[in-house]
Each structure stands twice: as C-alpha cells, then as structure tokens.
Amino acid sequence: MNAEEAMQKFQEAGYEAWIKEKEAGVKNKVKRKSLWIKVDREKIRDAVEYLMEIAEEYPHFSIISASDEGDEMELNYHFTLGWGKLLEEYIVTLKIRLPKSDLRIKSITPLVPAAIFSEREIREMVGVEFEELPDKRHLFLTKDFPDGVYPWRRDETAP
C-alpha cells in the first residue's frame, strides 16, 4: 500500500489526512512522501489500531515528538510503512494537539510496547500525562529533579 492509498483509507475512516512531499539526495534526486493524519486525543488508540489493520506489514514505530505551540502541545507519533523497502518506505505521522490546561492522553504502550520509552521521555520533558502508562519513572532526568519543571517547554514551567 502506498501513501496515497493509506491517505484515502484514513480519509474514508473520517480522519483528516494529507501528504507532504520532499525531494532528497545530492546526485540522484528522489521524492519522498510522508502521510500526516490529524487525530483527536480520544481516538489515538483507534488511529494506531486502524494503521495496524490497514498496513500490509506491521507498522514500524519510530518515536513520539513534542512541540510547544503556545497554549497547546503538539504530539507527533511517527511510524514507518514499507520499512526497509528501497524507495517504498514512507513515514506516517499521527498529529495531535493538547491544550496545556489538560495535557493527558491514553498511552499507546498497550498496543505498541516500544512506545513506552517515548511516552516516558515526553512525560518528563513536557509534562504530558499518558493514562495507563505502566512505568512512570524518569527516563533521563534525575530522581531529585523538581516536579512541575519541564525542560522542553517554552513557558513558565521551563527551567
């Protein structure tokens, strides 16, 4: 399944989805596509399950990235489809915005066990609370690091 087919399936399922295209390479230019899907916080697990359902092969989880967007935090869940296949691989990003007044979302670790490391990192660095996260210990910060201080935030909670 290529990026256009995956986009169409997500759109048919009611998600807002679009493709971004970039050209990469020095000698031989190659166009690389990535699929972006806007997801409501309540549907994060549904979206991950749907991605697993429609993918020909199990999606490769990469990482969750976070960005401070003023009154909101943006979470991007990055997966790869066609992983390891020359020129067929593309990134699928599930994009979620959370208001800073309510930084909670369900953990995807029950579906994707490797996500635990990204969720722990995002939790300690920006303050997102992942519901049902089985391990809430710090990943990078020391045990004595002050509560309520988030190193990657750009607001009053930053160090």
ZAMARGU-4260 file (C-alpha; in steps of 0.2 Angstrom, whole numbers, plus 5000, padded with zeros to 4 digits):
<rodrens>
0) 5000/5000/5000 | 5007/5017/4995 | 5005/5034/5004 | 4990/5039/4993 | 4981/5023/4996
5) 4984/5024/5015 | 4978/5043/5015 | 4962/5038/5006 | 4959/5024/5018 | 4961/5036/5033
10) 4950/5049/5025 | 4937/5036/5022 | 4938/5032/5040 | 4934/5050/5044 | 4951/5057/5048
15) 4959/5072/5040 | 4974/5066/5031 | 4987/5074/5019 | 5003/5070/5010 | 5019/5080/5011
20) 5032/5078/4998 | 5051/5082/4999 | 5065/5080/4987 | 5081/5072/4994 | 5098/5067/4988
25) 5113/5075/4980 | 5117/5066/4964 | 5101/5057/4962 | 5086/5066/4967 | 5072/5056/4975
30) 5055/5062/4980 | 5050/5056/4997 | 5032/5056/5004 | 5025/5057/5021 | 5007/5055/5027
35) 5000/5066/5040 | 4984/5062/5049 | 4976/5073/5062 | 4969/5064/5077 | 4958/5069/5091
40) 4966/5064/5108 | 4951/5052/5112 | 4955/5042/5096 | 4974/5040/5097 | 4972/5021/5101
45) 4959/5019/5087 | 4970/5028/5075 | 4985/5016/5079 | 4974/5001/5078 | 4967/5006/5061
50) 4985/5009/5055 | 4990/4992/5060 | 4974/4985/5052 | 4976/4993/5035 | 4995/4991/5034
55) 5002/4976/5024 | 5016/4974/5036 | 5016/4979/5055 | 5020/4997/5056 | 5037/5002/5062
60) 5036/5013/5077 | 5049/5027/5077 | 5046/5040/5090 | 5034/5052/5098 | 5040/5070/5096
65) 5033/5085/5105 | 5032/5104/5101 | 5027/5118/5112 | 5014/5128/5102 | 5010/5142/5115
70) 4993/5137/5123 | 4995/5119/5116 | 5007/5105/5115 | 5008/5096/5098 | 5012/5077/5099
75) 5018/5068/5083 | 5018/5049/5083 | 5029/5044/5069 | 5028/5027/5061 | 5035/5020/5045
80) 5027/5009/5032 | 5036/4999/5019 | 5051/4999/5031 | 5067/4993/5023 | 5060/4993/5006
85) 5070/5004/4994 | 5060/5019/4989 | 5044/5012/4995 | 5046/5017/5013 | 5036/5032/5019
90) 5033/5040/5036 | 5015/5040/5044 | 5013/5054/5057 | 4998/5055/5069 | 4997/5073/5074
95) 4988/5078/5090 | 4986/5094/5099 | 4983/5095/5118 | 4978/5111/5127 | 4991/5115/5140
100) 4977/5116/5153 | 4973/5097/5150 | 4989/5088/5145 | 4983/5070/5146 | 4981/5056/5133
105) 4980/5037/5133 | 4996/5028/5132 | 4998/5018/5116 | 5011/5006/5125 | 4997/4993/5127
110) 4997/4992/5108 | 5015/4996/5104 | 5026/4991/5118 | 5041/5001/5112 | 5032/5017/5114
115) 5035/5016/5132 | 5052/5025/5130 | 5045/5039/5120 | 5030/5042/5132 | 5041/5042/5147
120) 5053/5055/5139 | 5038/5066/5133 | 5030/5065/5151 | 5046/5071/5160 | 5051/5084/5147
125) 5035/5092/5143 | 5023/5086/5156 | 5010/5076/5146 | 5002/5063/5157 | 5000/5046/5147
130) 4985/5037/5155 | 4988/5019/5158 | 5007/5021/5156 | 5014/5006/5165 | 5031/5014/5170
135) 5031/5032/5175 | 5049/5033/5181 | 5060/5046/5174 | 5070/5041/5159 | 5083/5055/5158
140) 5080/5067/5172 | 5087/5063/5190 | 5076/5057/5204 | 5078/5074/5213 | 5073/5085/5198
145) 5060/5097/5203 | 5042/5092/5200 | 5032/5103/5188 | 5048/5109/5179 | 5048/5103/5161
150) 5065/5106/5151 | 5057/5106/5134 | 5043/5119/5137 | 5044/5137/5132 | 5033/5144/5146
155) 5034/5147/5164 | 5037/5128/5168 | 5054/5128/5159 | 5069/5128/5170
</rodrens>
